[in-house]
Amino acid sequence: KNGVGPNLADPMGGTRGEGRGGFGYSAQLKAKGGSWSYEDMNAWLHRPAQFVPGTRMAAFPGMNSDKQRADVIAYLRSIPARQ
């Protein structure tokens, strides 16, 4: 379920800013539009504020490690999506 952030069960291919369960995404993320590709998720995890200027992800500056980002993406893919 959603909490401080949205439910992160397998977001790949999902529409940015339109997650499951009615999470209140920022207007900036909604305006970005499109779907989450692996490349986009990598860019988001690397520098959220560069990928979506004005995002509410101020507490998370990003991850420098390519391996850590790949591990996070693999983990997100492993969580079964729930509608």
N, CA, C and O atoms as CSV, one atom per row, in Angstrom:
chain,resi,resn,atom,element,x,y,z
A,1,LYS,N,N,0.839,-1.190,0.000
A,1,LYS,CA,C,0.000,0.000,0.000
A,1,LYS,C,C,0.876,1.242,0.000
A,1,LYS,O,O,2.064,1.181,0.316
A,2,ASN,N,N,0.278,2.361,-0.356
A,2,ASN,CA,C,0.981,3.632,-0.340
A,2,ASN,C,C,1.279,4.036,1.092
A,2,ASN,O,O,0.542,3.693,2.016
A,3,GLY,N,N,2.364,4.767,1.263
A,3,GLY,CA,C,2.744,5.305,2.567
A,3,GLY,C,C,3.271,6.701,2.355
A,3,GLY,O,O,2.609,7.533,1.734
A,4,VAL,N,N,4.473,6.967,2.872
A,4,VAL,CA,C,5.130,8.254,2.624
A,4,VAL,C,C,5.347,8.413,1.124
A,4,VAL,O,O,5.272,9.518,0.586
A,5,GLY,N,N,5.614,7.301,0.464
A,5,GLY,CA,C,5.755,7.267,-0.987
A,5,GLY,C,C,4.735,6.302,-1.566
A,5,GLY,O,O,3.963,5.690,-0.828
A,6,PRO,N,N,4.730,6.167,-2.881
A,6,PRO,CA,C,3.765,5.279,-3.526
A,6,PRO,C,C,4.158,3.807,-3.391
A,6,PRO,O,O,5.309,3.488,-3.091
A,7,ASN,N,N,3.204,2.928,-3.612
A,7,ASN,CA,C,3.470,1.498,-3.727
A,7,ASN,C,C,4.442,1.325,-4.896
A,7,ASN,O,O,4.176,1.810,-5.995
A,8,LEU,N,N,5.543,0.651,-4.671
A,8,LEU,CA,C,6.577,0.526,-5.697
A,8,LEU,C,C,6.617,-0.846,-6.358
A,8,LEU,O,O,7.631,-1.214,-6.951
A,9,ALA,N,N,5.544,-1.597,-6.267
A,9,ALA,CA,C,5.506,-2.923,-6.876
A,9,ALA,C,C,5.574,-2.808,-8.394
A,9,ALA,O,O,4.673,-2.255,-9.025
A,10,ASP,N,N,6.643,-3.333,-8.969
A,10,ASP,CA,C,6.886,-3.400,-10.410
A,10,ASP,C,C,6.369,-2.199,-11.207
A,10,ASP,O,O,5.392,-2.322,-11.946
A,11,PRO,N,N,7.016,-1.044,-11.061
A,11,PRO,CA,C,6.562,0.146,-11.784
A,11,PRO,C,C,6.943,0.166,-13.264
A,11,PRO,O,O,6.434,0.994,-14.019
A,12,MET,N,N,7.830,-0.733,-13.686
A,12,MET,CA,C,8.338,-0.683,-15.055
A,12,MET,C,C,7.196,-0.826,-16.066
A,12,MET,O,O,6.389,-1.753,-15.989
A,13,GLY,N,N,7.150,0.107,-17.007
A,13,GLY,CA,C,6.104,0.128,-18.024
A,13,GLY,C,C,4.878,0.909,-17.593
A,13,GLY,O,O,4.016,1.213,-18.419
A,14,GLY,N,N,4.785,1.241,-16.301
A,14,GLY,CA,C,3.644,2.011,-15.809
A,14,GLY,C,C,3.785,3.487,-16.150
A,14,GLY,O,O,4.889,3.972,-16.399
A,15,THR,N,N,2.681,4.189,-16.160
A,15,THR,CA,C,2.673,5.606,-16.483
A,15,THR,C,C,3.203,6.411,-15.307
A,15,THR,O,O,2.757,6.232,-14.174
A,16,ARG,N,N,4.147,7.292,-15.575
A,16,ARG,CA,C,4.697,8.150,-14.515
A,16,ARG,C,C,3.601,9.056,-13.973
A,16,ARG,O,O,2.846,9.663,-14.733
A,17,GLY,N,N,3.525,9.140,-12.633
A,17,GLY,CA,C,2.552,10.016,-11.993
A,17,GLY,C,C,1.158,9.445,-11.907
A,17,GLY,O,O,0.229,10.151,-11.513
A,18,GLU,N,N,0.981,8.168,-12.268
A,18,GLU,CA,C,-0.334,7.530,-12.208
A,18,GLU,C,C,-0.239,6.158,-11.581
A,18,GLU,O,O,-0.774,5.188,-12.119
A,19,GLY,N,N,0.432,6.066,-10.455
A,19,GLY,CA,C,0.611,4.774,-9.801
A,19,GLY,C,C,-0.676,4.183,-9.271
A,19,GLY,O,O,-1.741,4.797,-9.342
A,20,ARG,N,N,-0.560,3.005,-8.749
A,20,ARG,CA,C,-1.708,2.300,-8.190
A,20,ARG,C,C,-2.121,2.909,-6.856
A,20,ARG,O,O,-1.271,3.376,-6.097
A,21,GLY,N,N,-3.388,2.908,-6.572
A,21,GLY,CA,C,-3.865,3.283,-5.253
A,21,GLY,C,C,-4.020,4.764,-4.973
A,21,GLY,O,O,-4.180,5.152,-3.816
A,22,GLY,N,N,-3.977,5.599,-5.991
A,22,GLY,CA,C,-4.272,7.009,-5.808
A,22,GLY,C,C,-3.239,7.829,-5.051
A,22,GLY,O,O,-3.604,8.795,-4.380
A,23,PHE,N,N,-1.968,7.475,-5.136
A,23,PHE,CA,C,-0.930,8.268,-4.475
A,23,PHE,C,C,-0.902,9.672,-5.069
A,23,PHE,O,O,-1.110,9.840,-6.271
A,24,GLY,N,N,-0.645,10.687,-4.234
A,24,GLY,CA,C,-0.610,12.076,-4.679
A,24,GLY,C,C,0.745,12.479,-5.243
A,24,GLY,O,O,1.557,13.083,-4.542
A,25,TYR,N,N,0.990,12.150,-6.496
A,25,TYR,CA,C,2.254,12.497,-7.139
A,25,TYR,C,C,2.338,13.999,-7.378
A,25,TYR,O,O,1.315,14.678,-7.462
A,26,SER,N,N,3.556,14.513,-7.488
A,26,SER,CA,C,3.750,15.938,-7.753
A,26,SER,C,C,3.243,16.291,-9.145
A,26,SER,O,O,3.201,15.454,-10.048
A,27,ALA,N,N,2.861,17.552,-9.288
A,27,ALA,CA,C,2.413,18.038,-10.594
A,27,ALA,C,C,3.527,17.901,-11.622
A,27,ALA,O,O,3.262,17.652,-12.798
A,28,GLN,N,N,4.787,18.065,-11.177
A,28,GLN,CA,C,5.916,17.978,-12.095
A,28,GLN,C,C,6.066,16.566,-12.650
A,28,GLN,O,O,6.323,16.389,-13.841
A,29,LEU,N,N,5.907,15.561,-11.793
A,29,LEU,CA,C,6.032,14.182,-12.264
A,29,LEU,C,C,4.864,13.832,-13.184
A,29,LEU,O,O,5.052,13.165,-14.201
A,30,LYS,N,N,3.668,14.278,-12.831
A,30,LYS,CA,C,2.506,14.033,-13.692
A,30,LYS,C,C,2.711,14.682,-15.060
A,30,LYS,O,O,2.392,14.089,-16.091
A,31,ALA,N,N,3.245,15.905,-15.060
A,31,ALA,CA,C,3.459,16.629,-16.317
A,31,ALA,C,C,4.535,15.976,-17.172
A,31,ALA,O,O,4.511,16.105,-18.396
A,32,LYS,N,N,5.478,15.278,-16.548
A,32,LYS,CA,C,6.541,14.592,-17.303
A,32,LYS,C,C,5.930,13.575,-18.249
A,32,LYS,O,O,6.395,13.397,-19.374
A,33,GLY,N,N,4.872,12.904,-17.775
A,33,GLY,CA,C,4.168,11.942,-18.626
A,33,GLY,C,C,5.044,10.780,-19.050
A,33,GLY,O,O,6.170,10.630,-18.577
A,34,GLY,N,N,4.526,9.971,-19.932
A,34,GLY,CA,C,5.252,8.821,-20.439
A,34,GLY,C,C,5.230,7.652,-19.478
A,34,GLY,O,O,4.608,7.711,-18.418
A,35,SER,N,N,5.910,6.599,-19.856
A,35,SER,CA,C,5.972,5.378,-19.056
A,35,SER,C,C,7.384,5.156,-18.544
A,35,SER,O,O,8.355,5.638,-19.126
A,36,TRP,N,N,7.482,4.415,-17.444
A,36,TRP,CA,C,8.784,4.116,-16.850
A,36,TRP,C,C,9.523,3.051,-17.660
A,36,TRP,O,O,9.124,1.887,-17.682
A,37,SER,N,N,10.582,3.457,-18.310
A,37,SER,CA,C,11.483,2.515,-18.980
A,37,SER,C,C,12.646,2.264,-18.016
A,37,SER,O,O,12.790,2.961,-17.012
A,38,TYR,N,N,13.459,1.278,-18.327
A,38,TYR,CA,C,14.644,1.022,-17.495
A,38,TYR,C,C,15.581,2.223,-17.524
A,38,TYR,O,O,16.155,2.580,-16.496
A,39,GLU,N,N,15.740,2.842,-18.672
A,39,GLU,CA,C,16.622,3.996,-18.795
A,39,GLU,C,C,16.107,5.162,-17.962
A,39,GLU,O,O,16.880,5.842,-17.287
A,40,ASP,N,N,14.785,5.390,-18.014
A,40,ASP,CA,C,14.203,6.475,-17.237
A,40,ASP,C,C,14.313,6.209,-15.741
A,40,ASP,O,O,14.639,7.115,-14.975
A,41,MET,N,N,14.046,4.976,-15.317
A,41,MET,CA,C,14.146,4.653,-13.893
A,41,MET,C,C,15.587,4.827,-13.416
A,41,MET,O,O,15.824,5.299,-12.304
A,42,ASN,N,N,16.538,4.447,-14.252
A,42,ASN,CA,C,17.946,4.643,-13.914
A,42,ASN,C,C,18.257,6.130,-13.746
A,42,ASN,O,O,18.925,6.522,-12.789
A,43,ALA,N,N,17.774,6.955,-14.674
A,43,ALA,CA,C,18.002,8.405,-14.593
A,43,ALA,C,C,17.324,8.988,-13.354
A,43,ALA,O,O,17.893,9.852,-12.687
A,44,TRP,N,N,16.125,8.528,-13.045
A,44,TRP,CA,C,15.390,8.994,-11.858
A,44,TRP,C,C,16.151,8.653,-10.583
A,44,TRP,O,O,16.322,9.501,-9.707
A,45,LEU,N,N,16.606,7.408,-10.485
A,45,LEU,CA,C,17.335,6.995,-9.292
A,45,LEU,C,C,18.690,7.682,-9.181
A,45,LEU,O,O,19.188,7.905,-8.078
A,46,HIS,N,N,19.288,8.017,-10.325
A,46,HIS,CA,C,20.583,8.703,-10.310
A,46,HIS,C,C,20.430,10.131,-9.810
A,46,HIS,O,O,21.142,10.538,-8.892
A,47,ARG,N,N,19.532,10.885,-10.382
A,47,ARG,CA,C,19.321,12.286,-10.002
A,47,ARG,C,C,17.845,12.657,-10.227
A,47,ARG,O,O,17.494,13.166,-11.291
A,48,PRO,N,N,16.984,12.404,-9.232
A,48,PRO,CA,C,15.559,12.705,-9.420
A,48,PRO,C,C,15.287,14.160,-9.797
A,48,PRO,O,O,14.427,14.432,-10.636
A,49,ALA,N,N,16.008,15.089,-9.188
A,49,ALA,CA,C,15.759,16.511,-9.459
A,49,ALA,C,C,16.188,16.927,-10.862
A,49,ALA,O,O,15.675,17.916,-11.387
A,50,GLN,N,N,17.109,16.203,-11.477
A,50,GLN,CA,C,17.470,16.478,-12.871
A,50,GLN,C,C,16.455,15.851,-13.821
A,50,GLN,O,O,16.099,16.448,-14.836
A,51,PHE,N,N,15.993,14.652,-13.492
A,51,PHE,CA,C,15.038,13.956,-14.354
A,51,PHE,C,C,13.688,14.669,-14.358
A,51,PHE,O,O,13.049,14.795,-15.402
A,52,VAL,N,N,13.258,15.135,-13.179
A,52,VAL,CA,C,11.997,15.874,-13.051
A,52,VAL,C,C,12.257,17.109,-12.184
A,52,VAL,O,O,12.103,17.051,-10.964
A,53,PRO,N,N,12.650,18.220,-12.803
A,53,PRO,CA,C,12.891,19.432,-12.024
A,53,PRO,C,C,11.648,19.816,-11.215
A,53,PRO,O,O,10.530,19.812,-11.729
A,54,GLY,N,N,11.869,20.146,-9.941
A,54,GLY,CA,C,10.769,20.528,-9.068
A,54,GLY,C,C,10.098,19.360,-8.359
A,54,GLY,O,O,9.100,19.545,-7.662
A,55,THR,N,N,10.645,18.152,-8.535
A,55,THR,CA,C,10.056,16.992,-7.874
A,55,THR,C,C,10.088,17.148,-6.358
A,55,THR,O,O,10.906,17.896,-5.824
A,56,ARG,N,N,9.198,16.443,-5.669
A,56,ARG,CA,C,9.164,16.479,-4.205
A,56,ARG,C,C,10.172,15.504,-3.595
A,56,ARG,O,O,10.081,15.213,-2.402
A,57,MET,N,N,11.109,15.002,-4.354
A,57,MET,CA,C,12.095,14.034,-3.875
A,57,MET,C,C,13.309,14.730,-3.265
A,57,MET,O,O,14.424,14.223,-3.381
A,58,ALA,N,N,13.122,15.858,-2.630
A,58,ALA,CA,C,14.233,16.629,-2.075
A,58,ALA,C,C,15.042,15.851,-1.036
A,58,ALA,O,O,16.241,16.084,-0.884
A,59,ALA,N,N,14.401,14.937,-0.327
A,59,ALA,CA,C,15.102,14.166,0.704
A,59,ALA,C,C,15.956,13.050,0.103
A,59,ALA,O,O,16.748,12.432,0.814
A,60,PHE,N,N,15.809,12.791,-1.167
A,60,PHE,CA,C,16.578,11.741,-1.847
A,60,PHE,C,C,17.335,12.368,-3.011
A,60,PHE,O,O,16.762,12.566,-4.083
A,61,PRO,N,N,18.628,12.686,-2.813
A,61,PRO,CA,C,19.383,13.347,-3.870
A,61,PRO,C,C,19.744,12.439,-5.037
A,61,PRO,O,O,20.062,12.931,-6.119
A,62,GLY,N,N,19.702,11.135,-4.842
A,62,GLY,CA,C,20.029,10.189,-5.900
A,62,GLY,C,C,21.108,9.212,-5.474
A,62,GLY,O,O,21.651,9.296,-4.373
A,63,MET,N,N,21.405,8.282,-6.372
A,63,MET,CA,C,22.402,7.231,-6.118
A,63,MET,C,C,23.476,7.306,-7.189
A,63,MET,O,O,23.165,7.263,-8.379
A,64,ASN,N,N,24.722,7.416,-6.789
A,64,ASN,CA,C,25.817,7.501,-7.752
A,64,ASN,C,C,26.217,6.148,-8.335
A,64,ASN,O,O,26.683,6.080,-9.472
A,65,SER,N,N,26.043,5.090,-7.583
A,65,SER,CA,C,26.521,3.774,-7.990
A,65,SER,C,C,25.622,3.121,-9.045
A,65,SER,O,O,24.432,2.901,-8.819
A,66,ASP,N,N,26.219,2.817,-10.203
A,66,ASP,CA,C,25.474,2.112,-11.253
A,66,ASP,C,C,24.935,0.784,-10.737
A,66,ASP,O,O,23.791,0.426,-11.015
A,67,LYS,N,N,25.756,0.052,-9.984
A,67,LYS,CA,C,25.345,-1.253,-9.460
A,67,LYS,C,C,24.181,-1.116,-8.488
A,67,LYS,O,O,23.240,-1.908,-8.541
A,68,GLN,N,N,24.229,-0.132,-7.608
A,68,GLN,CA,C,23.130,0.059,-6.660
A,68,GLN,C,C,21.836,0.388,-7.384
A,68,GLN,O,O,20.777,-0.123,-7.020
A,69,ARG,N,N,21.905,1.225,-8.394
A,69,ARG,CA,C,20.691,1.551,-9.162
A,69,ARG,C,C,20.161,0.316,-9.872
A,69,ARG,O,O,18.952,0.085,-9.893
A,70,ALA,N,N,21.039,-0.470,-10.447
A,70,ALA,CA,C,20.611,-1.710,-11.105
A,70,ALA,C,C,19.982,-2.676,-10.100
A,70,ALA,O,O,18.994,-3.342,-10.407
A,71,ASP,N,N,20.556,-2.748,-8.908
A,71,ASP,CA,C,20.002,-3.609,-7.861
A,71,ASP,C,C,18.612,-3.150,-7.432
A,71,ASP,O,O,17.718,-3.972,-7.232
A,72,VAL,N,N,18.431,-1.842,-7.293
A,72,VAL,CA,C,17.116,-1.310,-6.907
A,72,VAL,C,C,16.088,-1.622,-7.989
A,72,VAL,O,O,14.975,-2.047,-7.680
A,73,ILE,N,N,16.447,-1.417,-9.245
A,73,ILE,CA,C,15.520,-1.706,-10.348
A,73,ILE,C,C,15.164,-3.185,-10.370
A,73,ILE,O,O,13.999,-3.535,-10.561
A,74,ALA,N,N,16.142,-4.052,-10.178
A,74,ALA,CA,C,15.872,-5.496,-10.133
A,74,ALA,C,C,14.945,-5.832,-8.964
A,74,ALA,O,O,14.042,-6.658,-9.100
A,75,TYR,N,N,15.169,-5.195,-7.827
A,75,TYR,CA,C,14.308,-5.432,-6.670
A,75,TYR,C,C,12.875,-4.981,-6.967
A,75,TYR,O,O,11.925,-5.708,-6.675
A,76,LEU,N,N,12.716,-3.793,-7.543
A,76,LEU,CA,C,11.372,-3.307,-7.870
A,76,LEU,C,C,10.651,-4.261,-8.813
A,76,LEU,O,O,9.449,-4.491,-8.674
A,77,ARG,N,N,11.383,-4.812,-9.767
A,77,ARG,CA,C,10.789,-5.778,-10.703
A,77,ARG,C,C,10.365,-7.051,-9.998
A,77,ARG,O,O,9.464,-7.744,-10.471
A,78,SER,N,N,11.001,-7.378,-8.866
A,78,SER,CA,C,10.711,-8.639,-8.186
A,78,SER,C,C,9.455,-8.587,-7.326
A,78,SER,O,O,8.947,-9.628,-6.908
A,79,ILE,N,N,8.954,-7.396,-7.062
A,79,ILE,CA,C,7.760,-7.248,-6.218
A,79,ILE,C,C,6.532,-7.424,-7.113
A,79,ILE,O,O,6.345,-6.650,-8.052
A,80,PRO,N,N,5.696,-8.421,-6.841
A,80,PRO,CA,C,4.517,-8.633,-7.683
A,80,PRO,C,C,3.605,-7.401,-7.685
A,80,PRO,O,O,3.305,-6.835,-6.634
A,81,ALA,N,N,3.178,-7.005,-8.859
A,81,ALA,CA,C,2.269,-5.865,-8.984
A,81,ALA,C,C,0.911,-6.241,-8.429
A,81,ALA,O,O,0.396,-7.332,-8.674
A,82,ARG,N,N,0.342,-5.311,-7.675
A,82,ARG,CA,C,-1.007,-5.497,-7.112
A,82,ARG,C,C,-1.851,-4.331,-7.581
A,82,ARG,O,O,-1.439,-3.174,-7.490
A,83,GLN,N,N,-2.993,-4.632,-8.065
A,83,GLN,CA,C,-3.888,-3.595,-8.575
A,83,GLN,C,C,-4.679,-2.943,-7.478
A,83,GLN,O,O,-5.480,-2.047,-7.743
